Amino acid sequence: MKAIIRASDIAKYTPIGGNVDIDKFLPCVLDAQITDLEPLLGESLYNKIATDYENDDLTGLYETLYENYIKPFLIHASAKNYLLIGAYQINNGGILKHTTENSEGISKSEIDYLYTNQRSKCEVYAGRMKKWLVRNRIDEYYDFNEVVNKRGVDYGAWYFGGASSCGNEQIDTYEQD
């Protein structure tokens, strides 16, 4: 699996500097793609975007989706992930926290603030992406969304989902224009 954003974009749009070792940052990008982005898009649309990005073949609505929604979302999701682990290093000597002579470590509450800031930005971009996907018919997303929305949600003894008031009949859903 390859990253579908550039490290330079992350350095440009987040507090994470351009001199951060890409080997430390890349796992955070890949995790964001799988744990944050794919559940929003569905596997089929995610794979289409990833393949087209890798082949430099994004066009039309897919390119718009990538440039205006996926890219900003992934930038902040990757930064959010990195903020949790960026200060730590694991090697043969154990787990270490990196410090330098001319710097001061920050508190857990300061890291939490930065993390929350990036997570909030992810949520905004996720909301914008969902609205755009609803307004623009992309087959891979539409198929995924149909499957997700037809599943009922069961919260213990309560049932909230596609059944009549008696709970015995399935209600047909109709596409609204």
Rosetta constraint file for C-alpha pairs under 8 A:
AtomPair CA 1 CA 30 HARMONIC 7.67 0.50
AtomPair CA 2 CA 30 HARMONIC 7.36 0.50
AtomPair CA 2 CA 54 HARMONIC 7.74 0.50
AtomPair CA 3 CA 26 HARMONIC 7.41 0.50
AtomPair CA 3 CA 29 HARMONIC 6.43 0.50
AtomPair CA 3 CA 30 HARMONIC 5.98 0.50
AtomPair CA 3 CA 33 HARMONIC 7.80 0.50
AtomPair CA 4 CA 50 HARMONIC 6.36 0.50
AtomPair CA 4 CA 53 HARMONIC 6.51 0.50
AtomPair CA 4 CA 54 HARMONIC 7.37 0.50
AtomPair CA 5 CA 9 HARMONIC 7.07 0.50
AtomPair CA 5 CA 71 HARMONIC 6.56 0.50
AtomPair CA 5 CA 74 HARMONIC 7.37 0.50
AtomPair CA 5 CA 75 HARMONIC 7.39 0.50
AtomPair CA 6 CA 10 HARMONIC 6.96 0.50
AtomPair CA 7 CA 11 HARMONIC 6.41 0.50
AtomPair CA 7 CA 18 HARMONIC 7.57 0.50
AtomPair CA 7 CA 22 HARMONIC 7.16 0.50
AtomPair CA 8 CA 12 HARMONIC 6.03 0.50
AtomPair CA 8 CA 18 HARMONIC 6.58 0.50
AtomPair CA 9 CA 13 HARMONIC 6.16 0.50
AtomPair CA 9 CA 75 HARMONIC 7.04 0.50
AtomPair CA 10 CA 14 HARMONIC 5.73 0.50
AtomPair CA 10 CA 16 HARMONIC 6.94 0.50
AtomPair CA 10 CA 18 HARMONIC 7.99 0.50
AtomPair CA 10 CA 75 HARMONIC 5.35 0.50
AtomPair CA 10 CA 76 HARMONIC 7.70 0.50
AtomPair CA 10 CA 78 HARMONIC 7.96 0.50
AtomPair CA 10 CA 79 HARMONIC 7.26 0.50
AtomPair CA 11 CA 15 HARMONIC 6.91 0.50
AtomPair CA 11 CA 16 HARMONIC 5.34 0.50
AtomPair CA 11 CA 17 HARMONIC 5.05 0.50
AtomPair CA 11 CA 18 HARMONIC 4.89 0.50
AtomPair CA 12 CA 17 HARMONIC 7.93 0.50
AtomPair CA 12 CA 18 HARMONIC 7.75 0.50
AtomPair CA 13 CA 75 HARMONIC 7.43 0.50
AtomPair CA 14 CA 75 HARMONIC 7.62 0.50
AtomPair CA 14 CA 76 HARMONIC 7.15 0.50
AtomPair CA 14 CA 79 HARMONIC 6.98 0.50
AtomPair CA 16 CA 20 HARMONIC 7.30 0.50
AtomPair CA 16 CA 79 HARMONIC 7.15 0.50
AtomPair CA 20 CA 24 HARMONIC 7.54 0.50
AtomPair CA 20 CA 25 HARMONIC 7.29 0.50
AtomPair CA 21 CA 25 HARMONIC 6.56 0.50
AtomPair CA 22 CA 26 HARMONIC 5.65 0.50
AtomPair CA 23 CA 27 HARMONIC 7.48 0.50
AtomPair CA 24 CA 28 HARMONIC 7.90 0.50
AtomPair CA 24 CA 86 HARMONIC 7.46 0.50
AtomPair CA 25 CA 29 HARMONIC 6.70 0.50
AtomPair CA 25 CA 82 HARMONIC 6.46 0.50
AtomPair CA 25 CA 86 HARMONIC 7.85 0.50
AtomPair CA 26 CA 30 HARMONIC 6.28 0.50
AtomPair CA 27 CA 31 HARMONIC 5.99 0.50
AtomPair CA 28 CA 32 HARMONIC 6.11 0.50
AtomPair CA 28 CA 78 HARMONIC 5.32 0.50
AtomPair CA 28 CA 79 HARMONIC 7.58 0.50
AtomPair CA 28 CA 81 HARMONIC 5.41 0.50
AtomPair CA 28 CA 82 HARMONIC 5.64 0.50
AtomPair CA 29 CA 33 HARMONIC 6.30 0.50
AtomPair CA 29 CA 74 HARMONIC 7.37 0.50
AtomPair CA 29 CA 77 HARMONIC 7.67 0.50
AtomPair CA 29 CA 78 HARMONIC 4.72 0.50
AtomPair CA 29 CA 81 HARMONIC 7.81 0.50
AtomPair CA 30 CA 34 HARMONIC 6.44 0.50
AtomPair CA 31 CA 35 HARMONIC 5.71 0.50
AtomPair CA 31 CA 36 HARMONIC 7.58 0.50
AtomPair CA 31 CA 78 HARMONIC 7.70 0.50
AtomPair CA 31 CA 81 HARMONIC 7.87 0.50
AtomPair CA 32 CA 36 HARMONIC 4.97 0.50
AtomPair CA 32 CA 37 HARMONIC 6.35 0.50
AtomPair CA 32 CA 74 HARMONIC 6.58 0.50
AtomPair CA 32 CA 77 HARMONIC 5.65 0.50
AtomPair CA 32 CA 78 HARMONIC 5.51 0.50
AtomPair CA 32 CA 81 HARMONIC 7.18 0.50
AtomPair CA 33 CA 37 HARMONIC 4.90 0.50
AtomPair CA 33 CA 38 HARMONIC 6.15 0.50
AtomPair CA 33 CA 74 HARMONIC 6.96 0.50
AtomPair CA 34 CA 38 HARMONIC 5.24 0.50
AtomPair CA 34 CA 39 HARMONIC 7.51 0.50
AtomPair CA 35 CA 39 HARMONIC 6.76 0.50
AtomPair CA 36 CA 40 HARMONIC 6.98 0.50
AtomPair CA 36 CA 77 HARMONIC 7.12 0.50
AtomPair CA 37 CA 41 HARMONIC 6.39 0.50
AtomPair CA 37 CA 46 HARMONIC 7.60 0.50
AtomPair CA 37 CA 70 HARMONIC 7.73 0.50
AtomPair CA 37 CA 73 HARMONIC 7.96 0.50
AtomPair CA 37 CA 74 HARMONIC 7.22 0.50
AtomPair CA 38 CA 42 HARMONIC 5.40 0.50
AtomPair CA 38 CA 43 HARMONIC 5.93 0.50
AtomPair CA 38 CA 46 HARMONIC 5.60 0.50
AtomPair CA 39 CA 43 HARMONIC 7.43 0.50
AtomPair CA 40 CA 126 HARMONIC 7.61 0.50
AtomPair CA 40 CA 130 HARMONIC 7.71 0.50
AtomPair CA 41 CA 45 HARMONIC 5.76 0.50
AtomPair CA 41 CA 46 HARMONIC 5.72 0.50
AtomPair CA 41 CA 141 HARMONIC 6.16 0.50
AtomPair CA 41 CA 144 HARMONIC 7.74 0.50
AtomPair CA 42 CA 46 HARMONIC 6.04 0.50
AtomPair CA 42 CA 140 HARMONIC 7.78 0.50
AtomPair CA 42 CA 141 HARMONIC 6.51 0.50
AtomPair CA 42 CA 144 HARMONIC 5.67 0.50
AtomPair CA 42 CA 145 HARMONIC 7.86 0.50
AtomPair CA 43 CA 47 HARMONIC 5.98 0.50
AtomPair CA 43 CA 144 HARMONIC 7.97 0.50
AtomPair CA 44 CA 48 HARMONIC 6.24 0.50
AtomPair CA 44 CA 140 HARMONIC 5.64 0.50
AtomPair CA 44 CA 141 HARMONIC 7.47 0.50
AtomPair CA 44 CA 144 HARMONIC 7.65 0.50
AtomPair CA 45 CA 49 HARMONIC 6.17 0.50
AtomPair CA 45 CA 140 HARMONIC 4.91 0.50
AtomPair CA 45 CA 141 HARMONIC 5.81 0.50
AtomPair CA 46 CA 50 HARMONIC 6.11 0.50
AtomPair CA 47 CA 51 HARMONIC 5.94 0.50
AtomPair CA 48 CA 52 HARMONIC 6.03 0.50
AtomPair CA 49 CA 53 HARMONIC 5.93 0.50
AtomPair CA 49 CA 58 HARMONIC 7.31 0.50
AtomPair CA 49 CA 62 HARMONIC 6.91 0.50
AtomPair CA 49 CA 66 HARMONIC 7.43 0.50
AtomPair CA 50 CA 54 HARMONIC 6.12 0.50
AtomPair CA 51 CA 55 HARMONIC 6.18 0.50
AtomPair CA 52 CA 56 HARMONIC 5.84 0.50
AtomPair CA 52 CA 57 HARMONIC 4.68 0.50
AtomPair CA 52 CA 58 HARMONIC 5.18 0.50
AtomPair CA 53 CA 57 HARMONIC 6.08 0.50
AtomPair CA 53 CA 58 HARMONIC 5.92 0.50
AtomPair CA 58 CA 62 HARMONIC 5.89 0.50
AtomPair CA 58 CA 63 HARMONIC 4.83 0.50
AtomPair CA 59 CA 63 HARMONIC 4.71 0.50
AtomPair CA 59 CA 64 HARMONIC 7.69 0.50
AtomPair CA 60 CA 64 HARMONIC 6.45 0.50
AtomPair CA 61 CA 65 HARMONIC 5.97 0.50
AtomPair CA 61 CA 136 HARMONIC 7.95 0.50
AtomPair CA 61 CA 138 HARMONIC 7.72 0.50
AtomPair CA 62 CA 66 HARMONIC 6.08 0.50
AtomPair CA 63 CA 67 HARMONIC 6.00 0.50
AtomPair CA 64 CA 68 HARMONIC 5.77 0.50
AtomPair CA 64 CA 69 HARMONIC 7.67 0.50
AtomPair CA 65 CA 69 HARMONIC 5.35 0.50
AtomPair CA 65 CA 70 HARMONIC 6.22 0.50
AtomPair CA 65 CA 129 HARMONIC 7.63 0.50
AtomPair CA 66 CA 70 HARMONIC 4.64 0.50
AtomPair CA 66 CA 71 HARMONIC 5.68 0.50
AtomPair CA 67 CA 71 HARMONIC 5.54 0.50
AtomPair CA 67 CA 72 HARMONIC 7.62 0.50
AtomPair CA 68 CA 72 HARMONIC 6.86 0.50
AtomPair CA 69 CA 73 HARMONIC 6.14 0.50
AtomPair CA 69 CA 125 HARMONIC 6.40 0.50
AtomPair CA 69 CA 126 HARMONIC 7.68 0.50
AtomPair CA 69 CA 128 HARMONIC 7.12 0.50
AtomPair CA 69 CA 129 HARMONIC 5.36 0.50
AtomPair CA 70 CA 74 HARMONIC 5.99 0.50
AtomPair CA 70 CA 129 HARMONIC 7.35 0.50
AtomPair CA 71 CA 75 HARMONIC 6.12 0.50
AtomPair CA 72 CA 76 HARMONIC 6.50 0.50
AtomPair CA 72 CA 125 HARMONIC 6.85 0.50
AtomPair CA 73 CA 77 HARMONIC 6.07 0.50
AtomPair CA 73 CA 121 HARMONIC 7.64 0.50
AtomPair CA 73 CA 122 HARMONIC 5.36 0.50
AtomPair CA 73 CA 125 HARMONIC 5.26 0.50
AtomPair CA 73 CA 126 HARMONIC 6.50 0.50
AtomPair CA 74 CA 78 HARMONIC 5.79 0.50
AtomPair CA 74 CA 122 HARMONIC 7.72 0.50
AtomPair CA 75 CA 79 HARMONIC 6.29 0.50
AtomPair CA 76 CA 80 HARMONIC 5.99 0.50
AtomPair CA 76 CA 118 HARMONIC 5.48 0.50
AtomPair CA 76 CA 119 HARMONIC 7.13 0.50
AtomPair CA 76 CA 121 HARMONIC 6.47 0.50
AtomPair CA 76 CA 122 HARMONIC 5.67 0.50
AtomPair CA 77 CA 81 HARMONIC 6.30 0.50
AtomPair CA 77 CA 118 HARMONIC 6.95 0.50
AtomPair CA 77 CA 119 HARMONIC 6.78 0.50
AtomPair CA 77 CA 122 HARMONIC 5.77 0.50
AtomPair CA 78 CA 82 HARMONIC 6.17 0.50
AtomPair CA 79 CA 83 HARMONIC 6.14 0.50
AtomPair CA 79 CA 118 HARMONIC 6.72 0.50
AtomPair CA 80 CA 84 HARMONIC 7.06 0.50
AtomPair CA 80 CA 114 HARMONIC 7.96 0.50
AtomPair CA 80 CA 115 HARMONIC 5.33 0.50
AtomPair CA 80 CA 116 HARMONIC 7.85 0.50
AtomPair CA 80 CA 118 HARMONIC 5.24 0.50
AtomPair CA 80 CA 119 HARMONIC 5.99 0.50
AtomPair CA 81 CA 85 HARMONIC 7.23 0.50
AtomPair CA 82 CA 86 HARMONIC 5.26 0.50
AtomPair CA 83 CA 87 HARMONIC 7.85 0.50
AtomPair CA 83 CA 111 HARMONIC 6.95 0.50
AtomPair CA 83 CA 114 HARMONIC 7.39 0.50
AtomPair CA 83 CA 115 HARMONIC 6.11 0.50
AtomPair CA 84 CA 111 HARMONIC 7.66 0.50
AtomPair CA 84 CA 115 HARMONIC 7.35 0.50
AtomPair CA 87 CA 97 HARMONIC 5.57 0.50
AtomPair CA 87 CA 98 HARMONIC 5.74 0.50
AtomPair CA 88 CA 95 HARMONIC 6.82 0.50
AtomPair CA 88 CA 96 HARMONIC 5.59 0.50
AtomPair CA 88 CA 97 HARMONIC 4.55 0.50
AtomPair CA 88 CA 98 HARMONIC 6.20 0.50
AtomPair CA 89 CA 95 HARMONIC 5.72 0.50
AtomPair CA 89 CA 96 HARMONIC 5.14 0.50
AtomPair CA 89 CA 97 HARMONIC 6.24 0.50
AtomPair CA 89 CA 98 HARMONIC 7.04 0.50
AtomPair CA 90 CA 94 HARMONIC 5.74 0.50
AtomPair CA 90 CA 95 HARMONIC 4.46 0.50
AtomPair CA 90 CA 96 HARMONIC 6.25 0.50
AtomPair CA 91 CA 95 HARMONIC 6.54 0.50
AtomPair CA 99 CA 103 HARMONIC 7.01 0.50
AtomPair CA 99 CA 104 HARMONIC 7.61 0.50
AtomPair CA 99 CA 105 HARMONIC 7.04 0.50
AtomPair CA 100 CA 104 HARMONIC 7.87 0.50
AtomPair CA 106 CA 110 HARMONIC 6.17 0.50
AtomPair CA 106 CA 111 HARMONIC 7.01 0.50
AtomPair CA 107 CA 111 HARMONIC 6.48 0.50
AtomPair CA 108 CA 112 HARMONIC 6.05 0.50
AtomPair CA 109 CA 113 HARMONIC 6.15 0.50
AtomPair CA 110 CA 114 HARMONIC 6.41 0.50
AtomPair CA 111 CA 115 HARMONIC 6.06 0.50
AtomPair CA 112 CA 116 HARMONIC 5.94 0.50
AtomPair CA 113 CA 117 HARMONIC 6.14 0.50
AtomPair CA 114 CA 118 HARMONIC 6.38 0.50
AtomPair CA 115 CA 119 HARMONIC 6.07 0.50
AtomPair CA 116 CA 120 HARMONIC 5.98 0.50
AtomPair CA 117 CA 121 HARMONIC 6.43 0.50
AtomPair CA 118 CA 122 HARMONIC 6.28 0.50
AtomPair CA 119 CA 123 HARMONIC 6.31 0.50
AtomPair CA 120 CA 124 HARMONIC 6.35 0.50
AtomPair CA 121 CA 125 HARMONIC 6.23 0.50
AtomPair CA 122 CA 126 HARMONIC 5.94 0.50
AtomPair CA 123 CA 127 HARMONIC 6.11 0.50
AtomPair CA 124 CA 128 HARMONIC 6.27 0.50
AtomPair CA 125 CA 129 HARMONIC 6.02 0.50
AtomPair CA 126 CA 130 HARMONIC 6.17 0.50
AtomPair CA 127 CA 131 HARMONIC 6.29 0.50
AtomPair CA 128 CA 132 HARMONIC 6.21 0.50
AtomPair CA 129 CA 133 HARMONIC 6.09 0.50
AtomPair CA 130 CA 134 HARMONIC 6.20 0.50
AtomPair CA 131 CA 135 HARMONIC 6.36 0.50
AtomPair CA 132 CA 136 HARMONIC 6.10 0.50
AtomPair CA 133 CA 137 HARMONIC 6.80 0.50
AtomPair CA 133 CA 138 HARMONIC 7.15 0.50
AtomPair CA 133 CA 141 HARMONIC 7.35 0.50
AtomPair CA 137 CA 141 HARMONIC 7.80 0.50
AtomPair CA 137 CA 142 HARMONIC 6.70 0.50
AtomPair CA 138 CA 142 HARMONIC 5.99 0.50
AtomPair CA 139 CA 143 HARMONIC 6.05 0.50
AtomPair CA 140 CA 144 HARMONIC 6.43 0.50
AtomPair CA 141 CA 145 HARMONIC 5.90 0.50
AtomPair CA 142 CA 146 HARMONIC 6.04 0.50
AtomPair CA 143 CA 147 HARMONIC 6.52 0.50
AtomPair CA 144 CA 148 HARMONIC 6.30 0.50
AtomPair CA 145 CA 149 HARMONIC 5.95 0.50
AtomPair CA 146 CA 150 HARMONIC 6.14 0.50
AtomPair CA 147 CA 151 HARMONIC 6.75 0.50
AtomPair CA 150 CA 161 HARMONIC 7.85 0.50
AtomPair CA 150 CA 162 HARMONIC 6.82 0.50
AtomPair CA 151 CA 161 HARMONIC 7.02 0.50
AtomPair CA 151 CA 162 HARMONIC 7.47 0.50
AtomPair CA 152 CA 159 HARMONIC 7.34 0.50
AtomPair CA 152 CA 160 HARMONIC 6.17 0.50
AtomPair CA 152 CA 161 HARMONIC 4.03 0.50
AtomPair CA 152 CA 162 HARMONIC 5.94 0.50
AtomPair CA 153 CA 159 HARMONIC 6.36 0.50
AtomPair CA 153 CA 160 HARMONIC 5.40 0.50
AtomPair CA 153 CA 161 HARMONIC 5.71 0.50
AtomPair CA 154 CA 158 HARMONIC 6.33 0.50
AtomPair CA 154 CA 159 HARMONIC 4.90 0.50
AtomPair CA 154 CA 160 HARMONIC 6.32 0.50
AtomPair CA 154 CA 161 HARMONIC 7.86 0.50
AtomPair CA 155 CA 159 HARMONIC 6.30 0.50
AtomPair CA 155 CA 160 HARMONIC 7.76 0.50
AtomPair CA 162 CA 170 HARMONIC 5.81 0.50
AtomPair CA 162 CA 171 HARMONIC 5.59 0.50
AtomPair CA 162 CA 172 HARMONIC 7.88 0.50
AtomPair CA 163 CA 167 HARMONIC 5.16 0.50
AtomPair CA 163 CA 168 HARMONIC 6.60 0.50
AtomPair CA 163 CA 169 HARMONIC 5.47 0.50
AtomPair CA 163 CA 170 HARMONIC 4.57 0.50
AtomPair CA 163 CA 171 HARMONIC 5.47 0.50
AtomPair CA 164 CA 168 HARMONIC 6.55 0.50
AtomPair CA 164 CA 169 HARMONIC 5.46 0.50
AtomPair CA 164 CA 170 HARMONIC 6.39 0.50
AtomPair CA 164 CA 171 HARMONIC 6.27 0.50
